[in-house]
């Protein structure tokens, strides 16, 4: 998934799973960097951007649900 419109089509649970996956990948990259194993450094930037997109959409969904809950 490359753009935010594709992320917006995911369910809340799928977004949460993607967030956990990205965080796990970041942890593994940090371990590889710390132990001086070979790793692809560009993945730090890609994961950071992807995580920000996922968290933004997750927050949008939460705020929409709050508005709906308070309007009832």
PDB file of N, CA, C and O in Angstrom:
ATOM      1  N   UNK A   1       0.845  -1.182   0.000  1.00  0.00           N
ATOM      2  CA  UNK A   1       0.000   0.000   0.000  1.00  0.00           C
ATOM      3  C   UNK A   1       0.881   1.233   0.000  1.00  0.00           C
ATOM      4  O   UNK A   1       1.803   1.366   0.805  1.00  0.00           O
ATOM      5  N   UNK A   2       0.582   2.105  -0.900  1.00  0.00           N
ATOM      6  CA  UNK A   2       1.486   3.225  -1.039  1.00  0.00           C
ATOM      7  C   UNK A   2       0.851   4.575  -0.735  1.00  0.00           C
ATOM      8  O   UNK A   2       1.557   5.509  -0.353  1.00  0.00           O
ATOM      9  N   UNK A   3      -0.448   4.700  -0.893  1.00  0.00           N
ATOM     10  CA  UNK A   3      -0.996   6.028  -0.646  1.00  0.00           C
ATOM     11  C   UNK A   3      -2.101   5.997   0.406  1.00  0.00           C
ATOM     12  O   UNK A   3      -2.601   4.937   0.782  1.00  0.00           O
ATOM     13  N   UNK A   4      -2.458   7.165   0.855  1.00  0.00           N
ATOM     14  CA  UNK A   4      -3.357   7.289   1.992  1.00  0.00           C
ATOM     15  C   UNK A   4      -4.790   6.880   1.653  1.00  0.00           C
ATOM     16  O   UNK A   4      -5.537   6.461   2.537  1.00  0.00           O
ATOM     17  N   UNK A   5      -5.178   6.997   0.386  1.00  0.00           N
ATOM     18  CA  UNK A   5      -6.538   6.578   0.020  1.00  0.00           C
ATOM     19  C   UNK A   5      -6.712   5.074   0.193  1.00  0.00           C
ATOM     20  O   UNK A   5      -7.801   4.613   0.535  1.00  0.00           O
ATOM     21  N   UNK A   6      -5.657   4.311  -0.039  1.00  0.00           N
ATOM     22  CA  UNK A   6      -5.719   2.863   0.183  1.00  0.00           C
ATOM     23  C   UNK A   6      -5.801   2.550   1.676  1.00  0.00           C
ATOM     24  O   UNK A   6      -6.465   1.594   2.076  1.00  0.00           O
ATOM     25  N   UNK A   7      -5.134   3.348   2.490  1.00  0.00           N
ATOM     26  CA  UNK A   7      -5.171   3.143   3.941  1.00  0.00           C
ATOM     27  C   UNK A   7      -6.568   3.433   4.471  1.00  0.00           C
ATOM     28  O   UNK A   7      -7.054   2.740   5.364  1.00  0.00           O
ATOM     29  N   UNK A   8      -7.209   4.449   3.925  1.00  0.00           N
ATOM     30  CA  UNK A   8      -8.549   4.820   4.391  1.00  0.00           C
ATOM     31  C   UNK A   8      -9.580   3.737   4.110  1.00  0.00           C
ATOM     32  O   UNK A   8     -10.638   3.721   4.739  1.00  0.00           O
ATOM     33  N   UNK A   9      -9.298   2.843   3.190  1.00  0.00           N
ATOM     34  CA  UNK A   9     -10.224   1.760   2.869  1.00  0.00           C
ATOM     35  C   UNK A   9     -10.099   0.589   3.835  1.00  0.00           C
ATOM     36  O   UNK A   9     -10.938  -0.312   3.821  1.00  0.00           O
ATOM     37  N   UNK A  10      -9.064   0.586   4.674  1.00  0.00           N
ATOM     38  CA  UNK A  10      -8.863  -0.496   5.632  1.00  0.00           C
ATOM     39  C   UNK A  10      -9.815  -0.345   6.816  1.00  0.00           C
ATOM     40  O   UNK A  10     -10.279   0.754   7.121  1.00  0.00           O
ATOM     41  N   UNK A  11     -10.094  -1.458   7.471  1.00  0.00           N
ATOM     42  CA  UNK A  11     -10.899  -1.409   8.691  1.00  0.00           C
ATOM     43  C   UNK A  11     -10.004  -0.979   9.851  1.00  0.00           C
ATOM     44  O   UNK A  11      -8.779  -0.953   9.726  1.00  0.00           O
ATOM     45  N   UNK A  12     -10.618  -0.647  10.962  1.00  0.00           N
ATOM     46  CA  UNK A  12      -9.861  -0.229  12.139  1.00  0.00           C
ATOM     47  C   UNK A  12      -8.905  -1.298  12.624  1.00  0.00           C
ATOM     48  O   UNK A  12      -7.782  -0.997  13.030  1.00  0.00           O
ATOM     49  N   UNK A  13      -9.344  -2.544  12.584  1.00  0.00           N
ATOM     50  CA  UNK A  13      -8.495  -3.644  13.036  1.00  0.00           C
ATOM     51  C   UNK A  13      -7.313  -3.850  12.094  1.00  0.00           C
ATOM     52  O   UNK A  13      -6.202  -4.127  12.546  1.00  0.00           O
ATOM     53  N   UNK A  14      -7.544  -3.716  10.792  1.00  0.00           N
ATOM     54  CA  UNK A  14      -6.454  -3.857   9.824  1.00  0.00           C
ATOM     55  C   UNK A  14      -5.425  -2.747  10.004  1.00  0.00           C
ATOM     56  O   UNK A  14      -4.221  -2.985   9.904  1.00  0.00           O
ATOM     57  N   UNK A  15      -5.902  -1.538  10.271  1.00  0.00           N
ATOM     58  CA  UNK A  15      -4.990  -0.417  10.512  1.00  0.00           C
ATOM     59  C   UNK A  15      -4.147  -0.699  11.744  1.00  0.00           C
ATOM     60  O   UNK A  15      -2.936  -0.483  11.740  1.00  0.00           O
ATOM     61  N   UNK A  16      -4.793  -1.182  12.797  1.00  0.00           N
ATOM     62  CA  UNK A  16      -4.075  -1.487  14.035  1.00  0.00           C
ATOM     63  C   UNK A  16      -3.013  -2.567  13.796  1.00  0.00           C
ATOM     64  O   UNK A  16      -1.899  -2.460  14.308  1.00  0.00           O
ATOM     65  N   UNK A  17      -3.347  -3.594  13.033  1.00  0.00           N
ATOM     66  CA  UNK A  17      -2.378  -4.648  12.721  1.00  0.00           C
ATOM     67  C   UNK A  17      -1.199  -4.100  11.925  1.00  0.00           C
ATOM     68  O   UNK A  17      -0.053  -4.478  12.169  1.00  0.00           O
ATOM     69  N   UNK A  18      -1.478  -3.210  10.972  1.00  0.00           N
ATOM     70  CA  UNK A  18      -0.412  -2.599  10.175  1.00  0.00           C
ATOM     71  C   UNK A  18       0.511  -1.759  11.060  1.00  0.00           C
ATOM     72  O   UNK A  18       1.730  -1.776  10.887  1.00  0.00           O
ATOM     73  N   UNK A  19      -0.077  -1.026  12.008  1.00  0.00           N
ATOM     74  CA  UNK A  19       0.722  -0.207  12.923  1.00  0.00           C
ATOM     75  C   UNK A  19       1.661  -1.094  13.732  1.00  0.00           C
ATOM     76  O   UNK A  19       2.846  -0.790  13.868  1.00  0.00           O
ATOM     77  N   UNK A  20       1.133  -2.185  14.267  1.00  0.00           N
ATOM     78  CA  UNK A  20       1.968  -3.105  15.042  1.00  0.00           C
ATOM     79  C   UNK A  20       3.067  -3.718  14.182  1.00  0.00           C
ATOM     80  O   UNK A  20       4.191  -3.898  14.649  1.00  0.00           O
ATOM     81  N   UNK A  21       2.752  -4.037  12.936  1.00  0.00           N
ATOM     82  CA  UNK A  21       3.738  -4.613  12.026  1.00  0.00           C
ATOM     83  C   UNK A  21       4.873  -3.628  11.749  1.00  0.00           C
ATOM     84  O   UNK A  21       6.044  -4.008  11.768  1.00  0.00           O
ATOM     85  N   UNK A  22       4.532  -2.376  11.494  1.00  0.00           N
ATOM     86  CA  UNK A  22       5.545  -1.350  11.228  1.00  0.00           C
ATOM     87  C   UNK A  22       6.421  -1.137  12.457  1.00  0.00           C
ATOM     88  O   UNK A  22       7.640  -1.014  12.332  1.00  0.00           O
ATOM     89  N   UNK A  23       5.817  -1.092  13.639  1.00  0.00           N
ATOM     90  CA  UNK A  23       6.603  -0.915  14.863  1.00  0.00           C
ATOM     91  C   UNK A  23       7.548  -2.089  15.082  1.00  0.00           C
ATOM     92  O   UNK A  23       8.680  -1.899  15.527  1.00  0.00           O
ATOM     93  N   UNK A  24       7.095  -3.292  14.775  1.00  0.00           N
ATOM     94  CA  UNK A  24       7.943  -4.477  14.905  1.00  0.00           C
ATOM     95  C   UNK A  24       9.109  -4.410  13.916  1.00  0.00           C
ATOM     96  O   UNK A  24      10.244  -4.736  14.265  1.00  0.00           O
ATOM     97  N   UNK A  25       8.827  -3.987  12.689  1.00  0.00           N
ATOM     98  CA  UNK A  25       9.883  -3.853  11.691  1.00  0.00           C
ATOM     99  C   UNK A  25      10.909  -2.811  12.122  1.00  0.00           C
ATOM    100  O   UNK A  25      12.110  -3.013  11.943  1.00  0.00           O
ATOM    101  N   UNK A  26      10.444  -1.697  12.690  1.00  0.00           N
ATOM    102  CA  UNK A  26      11.363  -0.667  13.170  1.00  0.00           C
ATOM    103  C   UNK A  26      12.256  -1.200  14.280  1.00  0.00           C
ATOM    104  O   UNK A  26      13.449  -0.898  14.323  1.00  0.00           O
ATOM    105  N   UNK A  27      11.684  -1.990  15.175  1.00  0.00           N
ATOM    106  CA  UNK A  27      12.464  -2.578  16.258  1.00  0.00           C
ATOM    107  C   UNK A  27      13.545  -3.498  15.698  1.00  0.00           C
ATOM    108  O   UNK A  27      14.696  -3.446  16.132  1.00  0.00           O
ATOM    109  N   UNK A  28      13.175  -4.335  14.740  1.00  0.00           N
ATOM    110  CA  UNK A  28      14.144  -5.240  14.127  1.00  0.00           C
ATOM    111  C   UNK A  28      15.244  -4.468  13.413  1.00  0.00           C
ATOM    112  O   UNK A  28      16.409  -4.861  13.470  1.00  0.00           O
ATOM    113  N   UNK A  29      14.890  -3.372  12.739  1.00  0.00           N
ATOM    114  CA  UNK A  29      15.899  -2.550  12.068  1.00  0.00           C
ATOM    115  C   UNK A  29      16.860  -1.924  13.073  1.00  0.00           C
ATOM    116  O   UNK A  29      18.066  -1.866  12.833  1.00  0.00           O
ATOM    117  N   UNK A  30      16.322  -1.454  14.201  1.00  0.00           N
ATOM    118  CA  UNK A  30      17.191  -0.861  15.229  1.00  0.00           C
ATOM    119  C   UNK A  30      18.142  -1.896  15.807  1.00  0.00           C
ATOM    120  O   UNK A  30      19.306  -1.592  16.067  1.00  0.00           O
ATOM    121  N   UNK A  31      17.652  -3.129  16.011  1.00  0.00           N
ATOM    122  CA  UNK A  31      18.527  -4.192  16.505  1.00  0.00           C
ATOM    123  C   UNK A  31      19.626  -4.506  15.502  1.00  0.00           C
ATOM    124  O   UNK A  31      20.784  -4.684  15.881  1.00  0.00           O
ATOM    125  N   UNK A  32      19.270  -4.574  14.230  1.00  0.00           N
ATOM    126  CA  UNK A  32      20.276  -4.844  13.202  1.00  0.00           C
ATOM    127  C   UNK A  32      21.317  -3.734  13.153  1.00  0.00           C
ATOM    128  O   UNK A  32      22.509  -3.997  12.992  1.00  0.00           O
ATOM    129  N   UNK A  33      20.865  -2.500  13.291  1.00  0.00           N
ATOM    130  CA  UNK A  33      21.794  -1.372  13.271  1.00  0.00           C
ATOM    131  C   UNK A  33      22.720  -1.422  14.481  1.00  0.00           C
ATOM    132  O   UNK A  33      23.923  -1.193  14.357  1.00  0.00           O
ATOM    133  N   UNK A  34      22.161  -1.720  15.647  1.00  0.00           N
ATOM    134  CA  UNK A  34      22.951  -1.751  16.881  1.00  0.00           C
ATOM    135  C   UNK A  34      23.972  -2.883  16.874  1.00  0.00           C
ATOM    136  O   UNK A  34      25.062  -2.739  17.427  1.00  0.00           O
ATOM    137  N   UNK A  35      23.628  -4.004  16.254  1.00  0.00           N
ATOM    138  CA  UNK A  35      24.544  -5.149  16.227  1.00  0.00           C
ATOM    139  C   UNK A  35      25.401  -5.162  14.966  1.00  0.00           C
ATOM    140  O   UNK A  35      26.119  -6.127  14.704  1.00  0.00           O
ATOM    141  N   UNK A  36      25.322  -4.099  14.196  1.00  0.00           N
ATOM    142  CA  UNK A  36      26.122  -3.910  12.983  1.00  0.00           C
ATOM    143  C   UNK A  36      25.905  -4.999  11.938  1.00  0.00           C
ATOM    144  O   UNK A  36      26.826  -5.380  11.215  1.00  0.00           O
ATOM    145  N   UNK A  37      24.682  -5.488  11.875  1.00  0.00           N
ATOM    146  CA  UNK A  37      24.319  -6.412  10.804  1.00  0.00           C
ATOM    147  C   UNK A  37      23.909  -5.591   9.588  1.00  0.00           C
ATOM    148  O   UNK A  37      23.612  -4.401   9.700  1.00  0.00           O
ATOM    149  N   UNK A  38      23.896  -6.229   8.442  1.00  0.00           N
ATOM    150  CA  UNK A  38      23.497  -5.491   7.247  1.00  0.00           C
ATOM    151  C   UNK A  38      21.985  -5.253   7.278  1.00  0.00           C
ATOM    152  O   UNK A  38      21.210  -6.135   7.648  1.00  0.00           O
ATOM    153  N   UNK A  39      21.589  -4.058   6.887  1.00  0.00           N
ATOM    154  CA  UNK A  39      20.174  -3.693   6.841  1.00  0.00           C
ATOM    155  C   UNK A  39      20.006  -2.595   5.808  1.00  0.00           C
ATOM    156  O   UNK A  39      20.975  -1.954   5.401  1.00  0.00           O
ATOM    157  N   UNK A  40      18.797  -2.392   5.399  1.00  0.00           N
ATOM    158  CA  UNK A  40      18.490  -1.377   4.398  1.00  0.00           C
ATOM    159  C   UNK A  40      18.051  -0.109   5.125  1.00  0.00           C
ATOM    160  O   UNK A  40      16.941  -0.031   5.651  1.00  0.00           O
ATOM    161  N   UNK A  41      18.933   0.869   5.144  1.00  0.00           N
ATOM    162  CA  UNK A  41      18.689   2.066   5.946  1.00  0.00           C
ATOM    163  C   UNK A  41      17.509   2.894   5.432  1.00  0.00           C
ATOM    164  O   UNK A  41      16.902   3.634   6.206  1.00  0.00           O
ATOM    165  N   UNK A  42      17.175   2.787   4.158  1.00  0.00           N
ATOM    166  CA  UNK A  42      16.042   3.555   3.632  1.00  0.00           C
ATOM    167  C   UNK A  42      14.716   3.099   4.233  1.00  0.00           C
ATOM    168  O   UNK A  42      13.723   3.824   4.168  1.00  0.00           O
ATOM    169  N   UNK A  43      14.694   1.910   4.814  1.00  0.00           N
ATOM    170  CA  UNK A  43      13.458   1.412   5.417  1.00  0.00           C
ATOM    171  C   UNK A  43      13.060   2.217   6.651  1.00  0.00           C
ATOM    172  O   UNK A  43      11.881   2.263   7.001  1.00  0.00           O
ATOM    173  N   UNK A  44      14.034   2.858   7.319  1.00  0.00           N
ATOM    174  CA  UNK A  44      13.699   3.723   8.457  1.00  0.00           C
ATOM    175  C   UNK A  44      12.753   4.835   7.999  1.00  0.00           C
ATOM    176  O   UNK A  44      11.714   5.077   8.614  1.00  0.00           O
ATOM    177  N   UNK A  45      13.131   5.500   6.914  1.00  0.00           N
ATOM    178  CA  UNK A  45      12.320   6.601   6.400  1.00  0.00           C
ATOM    179  C   UNK A  45      10.966   6.094   5.904  1.00  0.00           C
ATOM    180  O   UNK A  45       9.930   6.689   6.201  1.00  0.00           O
ATOM    181  N   UNK A  46      10.978   5.007   5.157  1.00  0.00           N
ATOM    182  CA  UNK A  46       9.723   4.463   4.629  1.00  0.00           C
ATOM    183  C   UNK A  46       8.772   4.064   5.745  1.00  0.00           C
ATOM    184  O   UNK A  46       7.579   4.361   5.686  1.00  0.00           O
ATOM    185  N   UNK A  47       9.300   3.388   6.769  1.00  0.00           N
ATOM    186  CA  UNK A  47       8.462   2.950   7.887  1.00  0.00           C
ATOM    187  C   UNK A  47       7.936   4.130   8.687  1.00  0.00           C
ATOM    188  O   UNK A  47       6.794   4.121   9.145  1.00  0.00           O
ATOM    189  N   UNK A  48       8.774   5.144   8.851  1.00  0.00           N
ATOM    190  CA  UNK A  48       8.350   6.326   9.601  1.00  0.00           C
ATOM    191  C   UNK A  48       7.185   7.025   8.888  1.00  0.00           C
ATOM    192  O   UNK A  48       6.213   7.434   9.525  1.00  0.00           O
ATOM    193  N   UNK A  49       7.292   7.155   7.582  1.00  0.00           N
ATOM    194  CA  UNK A  49       6.240   7.790   6.790  1.00  0.00           C
ATOM    195  C   UNK A  49       4.966   6.950   6.829  1.00  0.00           C
ATOM    196  O   UNK A  49       3.874   7.483   7.025  1.00  0.00           O
ATOM    197  N   UNK A  50       5.102   5.669   6.646  1.00  0.00           N
ATOM    198  CA  UNK A  50       3.954   4.758   6.644  1.00  0.00           C
ATOM    199  C   UNK A  50       3.249   4.766   8.004  1.00  0.00           C
ATOM    200  O   UNK A  50       2.020   4.788   8.076  1.00  0.00           O
ATOM    201  N   UNK A  51       4.042   4.750   9.080  1.00  0.00           N
ATOM    202  CA  UNK A  51       3.471   4.778  10.422  1.00  0.00           C
ATOM    203  C   UNK A  51       2.699   6.074  10.654  1.00  0.00           C
ATOM    204  O   UNK A  51       1.616   6.056  11.240  1.00  0.00           O
ATOM    205  N   UNK A  52       3.247   7.188  10.200  1.00  0.00           N
ATOM    206  CA  UNK A  52       2.559   8.470  10.351  1.00  0.00           C
ATOM    207  C   UNK A  52       1.233   8.470   9.599  1.00  0.00           C
ATOM    208  O   UNK A  52       0.235   8.988  10.099  1.00  0.00           O
ATOM    209  N   UNK A  53       1.220   7.893   8.400  1.00  0.00           N
ATOM    210  CA  UNK A  53      -0.016   7.822   7.628  1.00  0.00           C
ATOM    211  C   UNK A  53      -1.060   6.970   8.346  1.00  0.00           C
ATOM    212  O   UNK A  53      -2.227   7.350   8.443  1.00  0.00           O
ATOM    213  N   UNK A  54      -0.629   5.824   8.843  1.00  0.00           N
ATOM    214  CA  UNK A  54      -1.555   4.926   9.538  1.00  0.00           C
ATOM    215  C   UNK A  54      -2.117   5.566  10.799  1.00  0.00           C
ATOM    216  O   UNK A  54      -3.314   5.471  11.067  1.00  0.00           O
ATOM    217  N   UNK A  55      -1.256   6.220  11.574  1.00  0.00           N
ATOM    218  CA  UNK A  55      -1.711   6.859  12.805  1.00  0.00           C
ATOM    219  C   UNK A  55      -2.659   8.021  12.513  1.00  0.00           C
ATOM    220  O   UNK A  55      -3.605   8.257  13.263  1.00  0.00           O
ATOM    221  N   UNK A  56      -2.407   8.740  11.429  1.00  0.00           N
ATOM    222  CA  UNK A  56      -3.283   9.840  11.047  1.00  0.00           C
ATOM    223  C   UNK A  56      -4.676   9.329  10.707  1.00  0.00           C
ATOM    224  O   UNK A  56      -5.675   9.879  11.169  1.00  0.00           O
ATOM    225  N   UNK A  57      -4.739   8.287   9.907  1.00  0.00           N
ATOM    226  CA  UNK A  57      -6.041   7.729   9.525  1.00  0.00           C
ATOM    227  C   UNK A  57      -6.742   7.142  10.739  1.00  0.00           C
ATOM    228  O   UNK A  57      -7.957   7.280  10.880  1.00  0.00           O
ATOM    229  N   UNK A  58      -5.989   6.490  11.616  1.00  0.00           N
ATOM    230  CA  UNK A  58      -6.585   5.931  12.830  1.00  0.00           C
ATOM    231  C   UNK A  58      -7.200   7.037  13.683  1.00  0.00           C
ATOM    232  O   UNK A  58      -8.295   6.874  14.220  1.00  0.00           O
ATOM    233  N   UNK A  59      -6.502   8.152  13.807  1.00  0.00           N
ATOM    234  CA  UNK A  59      -7.015   9.277  14.588  1.00  0.00           C
ATOM    235  C   UNK A  59      -8.251   9.881  13.929  1.00  0.00           C
ATOM    236  O   UNK A  59      -9.193  10.272  14.618  1.00  0.00           O
ATOM    237  N   UNK A  60      -8.254   9.961  12.603  1.00  0.00           N
ATOM    238  CA  UNK A  60      -9.428  10.471  11.893  1.00  0.00           C
ATOM    239  C   UNK A  60     -10.652   9.602  12.172  1.00  0.00           C
ATOM    240  O   UNK A  60     -11.747  10.113  12.409  1.00  0.00           O
ATOM    241  N   UNK A  61     -10.457   8.296  12.143  1.00  0.00           N
ATOM    242  CA  UNK A  61     -11.561   7.368  12.397  1.00  0.00           C
ATOM    243  C   UNK A  61     -12.070   7.539  13.823  1.00  0.00           C
ATOM    244  O   UNK A  61     -13.279   7.560  14.056  1.00  0.00           O
ATOM    245  N   UNK A  62     -11.154   7.660  14.771  1.00  0.00           N
ATOM    246  CA  UNK A  62     -11.561   7.857  16.175  1.00  0.00           C
ATOM    247  C   UNK A  62     -12.372   9.136  16.344  1.00  0.00           C
ATOM    248  O   UNK A  62     -13.400   9.138  17.022  1.00  0.00           O
ATOM    249  N   UNK A  63     -11.911  10.224  15.728  1.00  0.00           N
ATOM    250  CA  UNK A  63     -12.619  11.493  15.896  1.00  0.00           C
ATOM    251  C   UNK A  63     -14.001  11.437  15.251  1.00  0.00           C
ATOM    252  O   UNK A  63     -14.951  12.018  15.775  1.00  0.00           O
ATOM    253  N   UNK A  64     -14.122  10.747  14.126  1.00  0.00           N
ATOM    254  CA  UNK A  64     -15.433  10.593  13.487  1.00  0.00           C
ATOM    255  C   UNK A  64     -16.366   9.792  14.384  1.00  0.00           C
ATOM    256  O   UNK A  64     -17.539  10.136  14.531  1.00  0.00           O
ATOM    257  N   UNK A  65     -15.849   8.729  14.980  1.00  0.00           N
ATOM    258  CA  UNK A  65     -16.673   7.915  15.873  1.00  0.00           C
ATOM    259  C   UNK A  65     -17.111   8.698  17.104  1.00  0.00           C
ATOM    260  O   UNK A  65     -18.231   8.520  17.584  1.00  0.00           O
ATOM    261  N   UNK A  66     -16.241   9.565  17.620  1.00  0.00           N
ATOM    262  CA  UNK A  66     -16.615  10.391  18.766  1.00  0.00           C
ATOM    263  C   UNK A  66     -17.720  11.375  18.402  1.00  0.00           C
ATOM    264  O   UNK A  66     -18.651  11.584  19.181  1.00  0.00           O
ATOM    265  N   UNK A  67     -17.622  11.971  17.237  1.00  0.00           N
ATOM    266  CA  UNK A  67     -18.649  12.913  16.794  1.00  0.00           C
ATOM    267  C   UNK A  67     -19.985  12.196  16.657  1.00  0.00           C
ATOM    268  O   UNK A  67     -21.024  12.719  17.060  1.00  0.00           O
ATOM    269  N   UNK A  68     -19.953  11.007  16.090  1.00  0.00           N
ATOM    270  CA  UNK A  68     -21.186  10.233  15.934  1.00  0.00           C
ATOM    271  C   UNK A  68     -21.759   9.858  17.299  1.00  0.00           C
ATOM    272  O   UNK A  68     -22.970   9.933  17.507  1.00  0.00           O
ATOM    273  N   UNK A  69     -20.899   9.459  18.223  1.00  0.00           N
ATOM    274  CA  UNK A  69     -21.357   9.050  19.551  1.00  0.00           C
ATOM    275  C   UNK A  69     -21.984  10.221  20.311  1.00  0.00           C
ATOM    276  O   UNK A  69     -22.993  10.046  20.993  1.00  0.00           O
ATOM    277  N   UNK A  70     -21.393  11.410  20.196  1.00  0.00           N
ATOM    278  CA  UNK A  70     -21.924  12.558  20.919  1.00  0.00           C
ATOM    279  C   UNK A  70     -23.162  13.145  20.255  1.00  0.00           C
ATOM    280  O   UNK A  70     -23.938  13.845  20.906  1.00  0.00           O
ATOM    281  N   UNK A  71     -23.355  12.874  18.990  1.00  0.00           N
ATOM    282  CA  UNK A  71     -24.532  13.416  18.309  1.00  0.00           C
ATOM    283  C   UNK A  71     -25.785  12.586  18.579  1.00  0.00           C
ATOM    284  O   UNK A  71     -26.899  13.022  18.290  1.00  0.00           O
ATOM    285  N   UNK A  72     -25.599  11.396  19.131  1.00  0.00           N
ATOM    286  CA  UNK A  72     -26.768  10.550  19.421  1.00  0.00           C
ATOM    287  C   UNK A  72     -27.411  10.975  20.674  1.00  0.00           C
ATOM    288  O   UNK A  72     -28.410  10.385  21.086  1.00  0.00           O
TER     289      UNK A  72
END
